[in-house]
Amino acid sequence: MTAAPEPAVETRRRSPLSLALNVVRGAMIGTAETVPGVSGGTVALMTGVYETLLTSAGHLIGGVRLALTDGLRGRGLARAHEQLSHVAWAVVIPIGVGMVLALVGMAHVMEGLLEDHPETMRGLFLGLVVASLAVPFRHSRASASSSGRAGAWGVREWVLAAVAAVAVGIVVSLPGGNLSPEPYILVPAGALAVSALVLPGLSGSFLLLTMGLYEPTIAALNDRDLGYLALFATGCAIGLVTIVKVLQWLLEHHRRVTLVALTGVMAGSLVALWPWQDADGARVAPYGSLAGPVIAFAVGALVVVATLVIEHRITGGVELPEPAPADED
């Protein structure tokens, strides 16, 4: 078990300014989830809370599972309480509040902006993601490899990042499919789509669109098709629990190589954010005025830089400790 966070760091986490910043981070993540092609996981990584949210989710899932299993077996709740004590509530709760506020208040606003100014908005998100590549890149360099080496990437790590980038670039470039919404399709589709909540660079709505299930899922929501939604939600629950625990384990045991791969995943997702696209989403050469997308790109990059500077001042340049690993049963 790793040591608990130092008091000074924990105090900064819970300061009013830090709590307010986490609400803003949550609002940014929630806003991203309303935009097809933009991943909330990317924004979480960009704003420096990805690992905290991921490991907290893993400990929360573990705590709930132990509360149910140990409670039914009469073993008490000590193990569940120990897992829940590792959840960064001072980060998770304000981010959750910010996400809900953004999802409620920004969905229609973002929809209107994307319809009226698609090139400019994609330029904005492109700038956000390009600048945010520095976050996992910096953290990976600060992490030690399995051999104890930190610092600059080696050849194998550059190759891993490149492979991840190419793979994601291919995925986000796939044309829309036309899968039938059968039960044996909906469960794995839900598991795959929910992965976008955790994996930076992937958009859940885009994955559904690729499978040809975006419109049926939206229709099921509007029509209150409980059978469809129950199957889809089952897949989401299975996928969320599985991928959270897998990524939590990877970050705890292979942090450097995982961050290298996530950097490549984010880089590959840039393909989907190319400002100039046709009606089918295919990338085309720049057209019309370039001022809007270029200025928006610069603004997006500056937002990331400002966020990182504010975070650096709040923490005083202190790196938050790596999350404690989950206990084995």
LINHUUR-V960240 format. One line per field, one symbol per residue. ss: DSSP state (h for helix, s for strand, l for the rest). phi: phi as a letter, one per 20 degrees, with the letter a starting at -180 (. if undefined). psi: psi as a letter, one per 30 degrees, with the letter a starting at -180 (. if undefined). A space follows every 50 residues. Layout:
# LINHUUR-V960240
ss: ???
phi: ???
psi: ???
This chain:
# LINHUUR-V960240
ss: llllllhhhhhhhhlhhhhhhhhhhhhhhhhhhllllllhhhhhhhlllh hhhhhhhhhhhhhhhhhhhhhhlllllhhhhhhhllllhhhhhhhhhhhh hhhhhhhhhhhhhhhhlhhhhhhhhhhhhhhhhhhhhhhhhhllllllll llllhhhhhhhhhhhhhhhhhlllllllllllhhhhhhhhhhhhhhhlll lllhhhhhhhhllhhhhhhhhhhllhhhhhhhhhhhhhhhhhhhhhhhhh hhhlhhhhhhhhhhhhhhhhhhhlllslllllslllllllhhhhhhhhhh hhhhhhhhhhhhhhhllllllllllllll
phi: .fffgfgffffffdfgffffffffgffffffffedgndefffffffendg ffffffffffffffffffffffemendffffffffefegfdfffffffff ffffedgffffffffecffffffffffgfgffgffffffffeeeffened ngfegffffgffffffffgfffdfffebfefegfeffffffffffffdef oddfffffffemdffgffffffelfffgffffffffffffffffffffff fedbffffffffffffffffgfdggdcefenffcfgbmfefgffffgffg ffffffffffffffemmefffffffffef
psi: klllkkeeeeeeegleeeeeeeeeeeeeeeeeffjkfkkeeeeeeeggge eeeeeeeeeeeeeeeeeeeeefggfageeeeeefffkiefeeeeeeeeee eeeeffeeeeeeeeeeieeeeeeeeeeeeeefffdeeeeeefkklfggka bkkleeeeeeeeeeeeeeeeeffklkahkkilefeeeeeeeeeffffejk fkkeeeeeeefggeeeeeeeeeghjeeeeeeeeeeeeeeeeeeeeeeeee fefheeeeeeeeeeeeeeffefgkejlafggkkllklakfeeeeeeeeee eeeeeeeeeeeeeefggkkklklklkkk.
